[in-house]
């Protein structure tokens, strides 16, 4: 799903905040570039001279198709009839998996501090 998401696991949490879509429809279109910021927050102090922050991003495509099927049958009186039946097909497939270096924190990490990576 595209949108603002949050993932939480020890020892901290990540939040992704997307910038609003540039179109008047207020929706992203498949293949369109998106932008935003990632916020990282630690549940523990980490002392180090340099901490690299990497994100591992995976995406999937989910689709649903609605179609109408024409079914023919014989009624109880022997008359041949047909009716329209709406059906749905669902599919899902992975479309990407990549690692991205977001940057680094050179000051160590304080408990509860939030770091923004554009």
PyMOL commands that set and color helices and strands:
alter all, ss='L'
color gray80, all
select strands_A, chain A and resi 5-9+12-18+36-42+51-74+80-105+114-117
alter strands_A, ss='S'
color yellow, strands_A
deselect
rebuild
show_as cartoon
